[in-house]
Amino acid sequence: MVRSGSGVDPVVMPLLTLRYGIPFALVVGGFVLLFAVEDEIRWDGWAMLVGSGLSVLLLNWLFRLGVSGDKERDREEAAREYFGTHGHWPDEDPR
């Protein structure tokens, strides 16, 4: 894997920005709007931006949860194939 001078994989950095940077920017923007605007609309803007940031964070978490389930199913399928070939599970001693 190619790494940049900072030691972070160049493929991982955009993913981390998408996963955490956008929700963080939206939540911070909501609080900036809350304290910078003097009108009554500030509460609406705050709720919109903070809600958007938290929803993006939740969607990213739910996606990662779904992907982890796929990995678990793949491991289970590999264990079943091993059992079919060898007659025992991979974590058991052979008979």
Legacy VTK file of the C-alpha trace (Angstrom):
# vtk DataFile Version 3.0
C-alpha trace
ASCII
DATASET POLYDATA
POINTS 95 float
0.000 0.000 0.000
1.372 3.406 -0.935
1.575 5.890 1.896
2.018 9.628 1.749
4.634 11.540 3.725
2.243 11.940 6.679
1.892 8.165 7.087
-1.820 8.121 6.197
-2.961 5.998 3.283
-4.104 8.370 0.482
-7.215 6.262 -0.093
-8.233 6.375 3.572
-8.027 10.164 3.962
-10.997 11.006 1.690
-13.035 8.296 3.420
-12.266 9.749 6.844
-13.134 13.219 5.561
-16.456 11.956 4.267
-17.190 9.887 7.346
-16.269 12.403 10.045
-15.320 15.729 8.431
-18.649 16.529 6.773
-20.766 15.732 9.876
-18.338 17.712 12.045
-18.468 20.708 9.695
-22.272 20.633 9.636
-22.579 20.486 13.434
-19.992 23.240 13.920
-21.738 25.314 11.251
-24.981 24.906 13.168
-23.456 26.263 16.350
-21.765 29.112 14.479
-25.130 29.990 12.963
-26.776 29.796 16.379
-24.408 32.347 17.889
-23.767 34.546 14.831
-27.322 35.246 13.669
-29.538 37.595 15.669
-32.849 36.681 14.043
-35.333 34.006 15.124
-34.293 31.937 12.101
-31.106 30.967 13.940
-32.909 28.142 15.784
-34.200 26.744 12.521
-30.743 26.932 10.953
-29.149 25.363 14.010
-31.619 22.470 14.007
-31.203 21.974 10.263
-27.396 21.893 10.294
-26.978 19.861 13.484
-29.667 17.419 12.365
-28.017 17.072 8.966
-24.614 16.438 10.516
-25.938 13.833 12.913
-27.932 12.114 10.177
-24.850 11.852 7.915
-22.906 10.397 10.848
-25.707 7.904 11.567
-25.961 6.861 7.909
-22.208 6.248 7.786
-22.432 4.147 10.957
-25.370 2.132 9.626
-23.517 1.471 6.362
-20.451 0.245 8.241
-22.665 -1.957 10.406
-24.136 -3.544 7.280
-20.704 -4.131 5.768
-19.479 -5.810 8.950
-22.421 -8.221 8.696
-21.315 -9.128 5.175
-17.808 -9.921 6.449
-19.250 -12.119 9.186
-21.352 -14.043 6.640
-18.270 -14.513 4.454
-16.325 -15.955 7.414
-19.214 -18.308 8.207
-19.377 -19.455 4.572
-15.622 -20.122 4.545
-15.951 -22.151 7.756
-18.788 -24.208 6.218
-16.694 -24.899 3.118
-13.805 -25.987 5.362
-16.181 -28.284 7.270
-17.455 -29.790 4.027
-13.927 -30.507 2.812
-12.218 -31.644 6.036
-15.098 -33.022 8.124
-14.488 -30.755 11.122
-14.761 -27.049 11.899
-11.622 -24.889 11.514
-11.414 -24.210 15.269
-11.784 -27.919 16.253
-9.088 -30.583 16.453
-9.230 -33.181 13.665
-10.693 -36.530 14.687
LINES 1 96
95 0 1 2 3 4 5 6 7 8 9 10 11 12 13 14 15 16 17 18 19 20 21 22 23 24 25 26 27 28 29 30 31 32 33 34 35 36 37 38 39 40 41 42 43 44 45 46 47 48 49 50 51 52 53 54 55 56 57 58 59 60 61 62 63 64 65 66 67 68 69 70 71 72 73 74 75 76 77 78 79 80 81 82 83 84 85 86 87 88 89 90 91 92 93 94
